[in-house]
Amino acid sequence: MVTIPKIEGELRMAKYTRVEKDRCIVCGACVAIAPDVYEYDDEGYAGVIFGGDDNRGITAIDEELLDDLLDAEDGCPTLAVKLSDTPFS
């Protein structure tokens, strides 16, 4: 587990996430680690649900979920979970 310490007054950059569905093997790691961010879609693949993002990767994820995001990315066996400092196009 990766933890980014927060120093009082320090600003963390926003993070954005999405799941590359063509790489997703539906192992459930991201959904188990960060259920407020990831969920299965109608096709059975994981995707981003946070803030109604619909797996577009354009919604900034709340700072308190950052550790879960990093753990989900690290726990994905196919590297389908992507994180970015900027919104995906």
Summary of the structure (lengths in Angstrom):
residues: 89
radius of gyration: 12.5
end to end distance: 28.4
largest distance: 42.4
contacts: 238
relative contact order: 0.31
helix: 24%
strand: 18%
